[in-house]
Amino acid sequence: MLNQTPSLDRVFQALADPTRRAMVERLSRGPASVSELAKPLAMSLPAVFQHLQVLEASGLVRSEKVGRVRTCRVEPEALSVAEQWINERRAGWVRRLDRLGVFLAESAASDKPGPDQT
């Protein structure tokens, strides 16, 4: 548990910021230029570039420059690392809750008075 891969830490750190989540959300619909990503955001272009650098360092986003246009795209493999980690936690909690449900059902059944106890 304690020695999770650094890439997972970087992915969650990158996704912790709402601006970066909005960028990933936009890129999940398809590639976009930096200016397209910046358009709905109330920040300077250098600030957008800083957010993109964090996303690229985490592996969530890849960009390439063609001429004067830098196009960004989401990297699904990086998202799948986070998804796998979350699904493993979810599966553990589902098992625990299922066991609790069985325990409570058995407990309720044993607390009911039998036909000769009324």
Sequence and secondary structure as in RCSB ss.txt:
>XXXX:A:sequence
MLNQTPSLDRVFQALADPTRRAMVERLSRGPASVSELAKPLAMSLPAVFQHLQVLEASGLVRSEKVGRVRTCRVE
PEALSVAEQWINERRAGWVRRLDRLGVFLAESAASDKPGPDQT
>XXXX:A:secstr
 TT  HHHHHHHHHHTSHHHHHHHHHHTTS EEHHHHHTTSSS HHHHHHHHHHHHHHTSEEEEEETTEEEEEE 
HHHHHHHHHHHHHHHHHHHHHHHHHHHHHHHHHHHHS  GGG 
